[in-house]
Amino acid sequence: MCGLCGFYNITGEETNKISRKNLIGMRDIMVHRGPDDAGMYLSDKFDMGLAHRRLSIIDLTETGHQPMSDETKNYWIVYNGEVYNYKEIREELESIGYIFTSTSDTEVILNSFIEWGPDCLNKFNGMWAFAIWNEDKKELFVSRDRFGVKPFYYWCEKGLFIFASEIKAILKSGIVEATPDNRAIVTFIENKLVDGIENTFFDGIKRLMPAHYMIISKNGVKVKRYWNFKKKDYINKKEGEIIKEFRELFEDSVRLRLRSDVPVGTCLSGGLDSSSIFSIASIMSKNQLKTFSYFSDESSDYDERKFFNTIAEKYNADKHIVKPKGEELFKKLYEIIWHLDEPPFHPGVFPQWHVMELANPHLKVLLNGQGGDELLAGYHNYYAYYLLTLLKKSIKELSITKLLNVFRENSKIKKISGKNFLKEALNFHIKKIIDKKFKKSIIDTTFHLNNKPYEVVDKRRFNGELNNKLYKDFIICALPSYLKYEDKIGMAFSIESRLPFMDYRLFELLFSLPEFYKIHDGWTKYILRKSMGDVLPYEIAWRKDKKGFPTPAKEWFRSSELKEELEGILFDERLSKRKIFNMDILREKFNKHYSGEVDSTADIWKAINLELWFRIFIDNTNN
């Protein structure tokens, strides 16, 4: 895990030149991403520059230094991430004559590209963002992993291409100014969408989308998707065979993510995902694993300690626990937003920050469970989509038997979750229609009219409603933001997060299967529960509730301790002068929330974080 940046002056214009000093500034504003080493490559004419900050995890010697070149000095690479199957690819390259001078995965990526070109990307299993410069062709190749676990931002105008792992590095180039993208702001407020689209909060700065590569040359800029999900055929396989295949793939994913020349620890909440990863990693590891956890003493609704203690004791965890309080929120929020570059849509970034801060003195690599809920239908709101799938199928086939099965499934779900999700789904759609007509928006009417939100292309890929919803959340709506938080909050403390559920082989398996492997007899994550029964305690494998990353923000925004600070941000004249929010409606929502009349946590959170983002990046002040 590292930080990369660079530029390519395509036209050679004098006004496009970035100085050595500015390139160093771009690199070193990301020192948190790589405190172990720094490097830079500048071409003779200063038309190409690559720079790198290194966090040493695989090959801790100087031979892993970046930028790295091949022996001819024609190809140069800067790279951030891990290709976990690098050893197997290295063996393949050695068999056809390649000689290696390091034990790093960086050199494997570089030689893979030299040998196979863009096709090398389909061989990689991991998370990455990298740039490779071909000096002879004057061509820059950049790529991002299949799901966008690793970030890659760029700015391209007037014959100049600038890129970096973080937006703040692009702003240090001396070329690009921090200007807000108002359409992105409206998209964030309306849809909570931050990362599933190409545009960022900064006008002109874009993200390379997951599973894409770019070629930048004198002929222009070419963008191409290199990976698409292809459904596999499991019709003739029995349930036991499929569960066995899932378990084998999951174990192999954990095994690959334990590859490291430094110790590896794990986040552990007591939930099904983190407990599954921790149990398999503990069985595979020769040493006692360090675990890092967050718990809240402020409300029993957010406490998972009972489950945590059960799994931690079973595998003798070296436990590290943090219990931050809401009164600390504003002491940390400026730092969090600065590291994220954009406002977060979820308060879960606060406990996540504390967990990474807790882990920082102990290790450089943490396993975590991001992606499990979106792959396996972990959140209870997915029940409604599952029932809708069954309902539509029964109507399409005019089957009374299948219609009765919908009610039987709903009854099983109610027994486990305590909710009638058929009724909940109906109420949700009615509320959606009413809200669209009558709900008061916090966005200023004129601002909204002048800045339409970005549209999200939502292609239906599956017959069932559940798989379509999971795919949309995985690729566009929810997971991209969680992946950014995982990367950037970890990197704030020089920690690499590795995510076993983000293995593309698991994705291809689970999205090829019928939906009952995700929800079955009322249980979410059915295939995971069935496959992990021999390593997890029963009360965790068949746990009924679901906490997510529990954060009592609703209670915090009603506390007298935070009221003065909240009002100091929400009703400061700076926010009012931006003319983004309808201040009367915002104040009404805050007052009603504070009194307990309504729950406006989401609106308050968005307004606070957006205003702090403006102060940090646009006003360039933390006061």
N, C-alpha and C positions, 0 to 999 in steps of 0.2 A: 504494500500500500504506500503510495507516494503522492507527490504533487507534480504536475507537468504544466508547462506553458511554452509558448513560442509564437513565431510570426513568419509569414511568407509575403514578401513584397513582390507580388506577381508581375507588376508592370515596371518595377525598378524606379519608380518616381522618387525624386529626392524628398518630397513632402511626406512620403510613406515610411521613411526610415525610422526605425526604433533604435535608440542608442543602447550601448552595452549597459549603461547605468540603469536605464528603464527596464531592460530585460532582467537584470538582477533584482530590481525592485518588484517586478511581477513574480519572480521566483520566490523571493524571500518573504513576501507577505503571506506565503503559504508554508512557512517554516514549521508550523504545527503538524503539517502532513508528512514532513520528512526531516526530523531533527538530526539524523545520523550522518548525512552527507549531502553535498550540493555540487552540481555540475552545470556546464554550459557549452554549447557549440555555436559558433558564428561563422558563416561563410565569408570568403575573402571580400566579397562586395557588400557585405552586410544586408543582403537581400533575404537571407534565411537565418533564423535564430531558434535554437531549442534550449530549454533550461529545465532543470529537474531538482526536486528535493526528495531525498531518499529515507524511507523507513525500512531498515534492514531486517528482513524476515527469512528469506531464502538466500543462501550464499552471503554470509556476513562479511566476506573479505572485500578487498578493493576491486576484485575482478567483476563484481556486480555493479560497479559505478556506472552512472548514466549522466549524460547521453552516452550510449554505447554504439560502437560501429562494428562492421564486419572487417575482415582483415584487409580488404581493398580500400577502406575508408570511403567507399561510395555510398553505402547505406548507413543511416544513423537513426537510432530509435530513442524515444522517451516513452515511458510506460508506467501506468498505475494499475495495480490490481494483482490478481493471482490466476494463472492458468494451472489448475490443480493436477491435470494429467500430463504435465510437462515431461515427466520422466519417461512415459511411454512414447511420447512424440520424439523425444531426444533419441531414444533407441532406434526409432524408425529412420531418423535423419542420419545417425551414425552408420546404419546399415547401408546407406547409399553414398557414404564417403565424407560426410561432414565431420569436421574436427572442432571440438569445443575447448575454450580456454577458461570457462567458468562453470559453476554448478547452478547458475541462476536460470529461472524461467524466462528472463528477458532475452537471453541469447537464443533460447529455443524459439521464441516468437519471431525474432529477427531472421533466423535461418529458415524457419517455416515460410515466412513471407518471400524470402529470396527464392526458395524452391517451388512453392505452389501459388504464389501471388495471393489475391483475395480469397481463393478457395481454402486457404489455410484456416480461415475463421471457423469453418464447419468442423474442423478437427478439435477445436479448443473446448474444454469444459471448465468454465470459471467465470470470473468477473474481470473486466478490463476496459481500459480506455488507453489507446496508444497512438502515437504519430511516428511514421517512418518517412524519412527524407531520402530520395534518390538523387544524388548529386549530378550524375550524368544526364538524366532525363529532366532535371529541375522539376521534380514532381513530388508532391506531399500526399501520403496516404494516411488517413485517420480512420479509426474504428472504435465502436462501442459494443459492449457485450449484449447478448440476446435480450436481456430484461432491463438493462440500464442500471445495474447495481452500482457501477462506477460512473461518475459524472464526466461530461465533456461539453464545454461551452465554447461558442465562437462568435466572432464579429467579422463580417466580410463586406467591405464597401470600397469603391474607387480603387480596385486593384490591390487591396491589402487584406490579408487573412490573419486574424489574431485568435489564438485559442488558449484555453487553460482549464484546469480542474475546478477552479472556482471563479465566479464572476468578478470578485474583488481584484483578482490578478489582472483581468482584462482592463479594468478601470485604472490600474497602475501603469498602463502602457504609455500614457501621455498623449494618446490619440483619441480614446473613446471617453465621452462624457456620460455621467450618470443621469439619464433622463427617464422618467417613469413611463411605462407603457400603460396607458389608461384602460385599454381594452382588457389587458391581463388583470388589472385591478378589479374591474367589474366582474370578470370571470371568476375571480377568487371570492368576491363577496357573494355572488349569486350561487355559485356551484361548488365552492370550496376547492376548486380545481387549481392546482399550482404547477404540477410537474408532468402531467400526462399529455401536454401539448408542446409544440416546438417553441412557442414564444415564452420569454421570461418576463419578469417585472421591469426589466430594463429595455427600453426601446432600442431595437437593432441588435441586441445580444440574444442569440438563440442557443438551444441545446441540440446536439446531435441526437436524434431519436434512437432508442434501443434497436439492436439488430440491423443497424445501418453502417455503411462506410462511405467516406468521401474521398474523391481524388481531386486535388487542387493543382492545376498546372497552367501553363501559358494559354492553353485552349479553353480555360474556364473551370467551373466547378461542377463535378458530377457526383450525385448522391444516389446510392443504390441500397436496397434492402437485400441482405444476404441470407436471411433465415426466415422461413415461414413454417408455422405449425402444420404438420400433416398427420391426420388422424390414422391411427393404427387399428388393425382388425383384431378384436378380442372375442368375437362371437362364439367361437368354438372352445374357448377356455372356460374351465370351471372356476367357481368362486375361490376355492382353496388355492388353485394355481396362481390366480391373479393376486391374492393376498400375499402369497409367498414371493412373487415377483416384486411387488411393492416393497416388502421388507428387505429383500436383497439389494434393491436400488437405493433405498434409504440408508442402509448400512454402508454401502459403497460411497454414497455421497458424504457421509460423516467421515469415513476413512480418508477420503481424498482431502477433506478440509482440515484434517489433523496433521497434514504434511507441513512441517515447519522446522526451521533451525533455531527457533526460540519457543518457550513454553506457550501452551494454548490453554485458555480457561473458557468458561461458559457463563452466559446469563441464565438465571434460574428463577422462575416465579412460582412454580408449583402447578402451572398449567400443563395441558397435555403436550403441546409442542415443545416447550423448553425441557420438560421432563423426559420426553422421548429422546431428544438430542443428548441430554446429559447422561441418560442411562446407557445409551450405545457408546458414547465417547468414554465413559467410565470403564465399561467392559473392555474396550480396545486399548485404553491408555495404561501404561505401566506405572504411572504415578498418580497420587491423589490429585483430583482436579480442584482448582480454585473456582468457586462460584460467586457471582455478584448479583445482588438482589435489592429491590426497592419495596418497602412496605409503608403503609400509612397508618399512623396512630390517630388520625383525625376522624375516621369513620369506619365502623366495622364492615360497611358495604364494600370497602375497597381492600379488605384484608385477606390474603391468601396464605398466611403463615402455616395454617394447619396442614395444607397440602405440601407446601415447601419443606417443612420439617420431616414429613414422611419420606419424601424422595431423597432429601439430603442425607438423612440418617441411613437409608438403605445402601447408598453407595459411598458413605463416609466422605462427604464433601468438605473441603476447606472453605467454610462459609464466610462471606463478607456481605454485610447488610447496611443499607443507608435508609434513613427515615426523615427526609426533608419535610419542612412545613411550608404552608402556603404563604406565610409572612416573608419567606425568602424569595418569592416569585420575582419581584421586580429587581432584586439584586442580581439575578441571573439572566433575566430576559434580554437585556441589551447584548450581552455576550452571545447568547444563543442565536439571536437574529443576525448578528454580525457574522457568525460562522455559517449560518444557513444561506446567507445572501438574499433570501426572500422571506416574507412572513410565513410562519407555520400555521396550518389550519387546525391543528389538534394540540391540546394541552399536554399530551403525552410526552412532548419534547422535554418538559421540565423534569419528571422522574428519570427519563432516559439520560439527560445531562448528568444527573447525580450518580447514576450507575457507572457511567464512563469515567467520571471524575474519581469515583471510588476505586475503579480498576487500574487507573493510570500508574500508580507506583509499583504495581505488581507484575504486569505483563503487557505484551504488545498485540496479542491476538485473542479475540473472543468469538465463540460460537453463539449464534442467536437464532430465534425461530421465525423471523419475518418470512412471509409468504405462505405459511401453513394455513392460516384462516381463509385466504383467497383460493388456495388450491383445493381445500377439503371442506369448504362450507362451514367454517367454524363459528361464525357469528349467528346469533339466533334469528336475525332478520332474514337469513337465507331460507328459513322454513317456508315463508310465504311464497317464495319463487318455486320451491320444490312442489308445494301443493298446487300452485298454478300450472306447473308442468303436467301433473297428474290430471288436473281438471280439464285442461285443453285436450289432452289425449283421449279422455273418456268422451268428451263432446264430439271430437273428430270421428271417433270410431262408433259413436252412438251406442256405447256400452254401459248398461246399467250396473254391471258387475264392477267395472272400473270406476264408475262414479261413486258407488258405495265404498270402494277402496279408498277414495279421497277422504271420506269421513272417518274411516278406520285409522288412516295415517294421522289425520288431525287429532284424533283421540289419543294416539300414542305420543304424539308431540306434546300435547297438553299435559299428559302424565309426567313427562320429563321436564318440560320447561315451565309449566304452571300457567301457560297462556293458550288461548284459543286463537291460533294463527289464521284460520279462515276468516274469523271475525276481525282480527287485527289487519289483515290484508285489505278487507273491504273498507274498514275505517280509514286506513292509510290512503287509499285511492280517493275516497270521498273528501278527506282532509286536503289532499293535494289539489283537487279541483276547487275547493273553497278558498284555499290559500292563494291560488293563482289569481282568483278574482278579488279577494277581500283583504289578504294579509298586507300589512303595512311594510313596505320595503325601507330599509335604512339608507338606501342609496338616494342621493339627491336626484330629482327628476331630470334636471337639465344635463347633469353629468352622465346620467344613464342614456339619455336620448343621443348624446354626442359620441358615446363610446359603447358600442354593442359588444357583448361578450363573444369570445372566440367560440366557434362551433366545434363540437366534438363529433368526429365521424364514428358512428356506432353501428358497425356492420354485424348482422346476425350470422353467426357461424355454426350454430347448433339448433336442433329442433326444440330442445327443452329450454324453458325459461331460466332454470337454475344455472346451467352451464353457460348460457349467454351472460347472465349477471356476474358470475364468477370470473369469466374471461374479461369482461369490461372492467371489473374492479382490479384485476391482476395487471392488465395492460395499460389502463387509462386513468381510472377514477381514484383509486385509493392507494394501491401499493406503490406506485412511483414516488409519491411523497414520503411514505414510510421508508423507502429505500434511501432517499436523500437524507432523511434524518439519521438513519443508521450510519451512512458514510460520513456525513459532515460532523455529527456530534461525536462519533468515534474518533475522527481525525482531529477534532479540537484537542483531544488528549493523546494524540499519536497512537491510537489503537485501531487495528484492522478488525472489522466485523466480517465474519464468514457465516454464510447462511445456507445450511444444508437443504432446506426446502426449495431453494432457488436453482437447484440442479435441473437443467433442461430435460433430462431423461424422465424425471418425476412428472414434469409438466406434460410431456408427450403421453405418458401413461395415463395420468389422471383425466386429461381432457379427451382421451379416447374412450373412456369407460362410461357406461350408463350412470345416470345420476344417483341411483340407489347405493352406489359405492361411497358416496359422500354422505347422504342422509338415508338412513334405513331403520325402520321400526322406531322412528322418533329420535334416533341418535345422530348427531352431527359427527363428521370425521370418522365415519364408520370403518373404513378400510384401515385407518391408522390405529384405532382402538383395537380392532381384531388382530392386527399384525404385531402389536406391542404387548399383548397380554402376558407373555412369559417374562418380561423384563420390568414392567411397571406394576406398582401396587394397584390392587383392584380399585381402590377409592379414587385413584388418579386416572386410570385407564377408562373408567366408566363414570367419571365426574360429570354431573349434570349442568352445573352453572358455567358461565363464561364471563371473565372479567376484562379481557383486552389488556391495555396498559392503564390500570385504574388510577384516575386522577380526580380528586374532589374539587374541581374548578367551580362547580355550581355553588358549593358551600363557601369557597374562598371569596367569590364575588358577592357574597352576602355578609361577609365578616366586617366588623367595625374596624379591625386592624388594617384592612386594605382599602377601606372606602376612600380615604383622603387621597391615596396614590391613584386609585382608579379614576376618581373625578378629576384629578390633576392632569391626567392624560386625555380622558374622553372629552372634557369640556374646556381644555386649553384653547386659546384663540388660534393657535397654529393649526389645529385640526379643523376648526370652523372655517378658516380662510382657504383651506384647500378645496372647499366646495365639493367634496366627494360624498359626504353623508348629509342626510336630512337630520339636522341637529335636534329638532323638536321630537322627532320619532325616536332617535337614539337616546335622548334623555328620558323619555317616557318608558322605553324598554328597560333602561338601567334602573329607574326608580321602582318599577313593578317587579323586576327581578330581585332587587335588594329587599323589598318588603315580603317576598315569598309568593307573590300573586301569580307570577308566570316564571318559566325557565327561559331566559334569554342568554344563556351561557355562550352559545355559538356566536351570536351577533356581537356581544361584548368582547369576546376573545378576538374576533376578526378586526374590530375597530382599534383595539389596543395595539395589536401586533402590526397593523398597517401603519398606524401613526408612528410607532417606534422605528419601523423600517424607513419611513420618510426622514426622520430625524438623523438616523445613522448614515444613510446612503445618499439622500438627495440634499438635505440641509447640511449634511456632514458635521453633525454635532451630536453629542450624547447628553446634552444638558436639557 
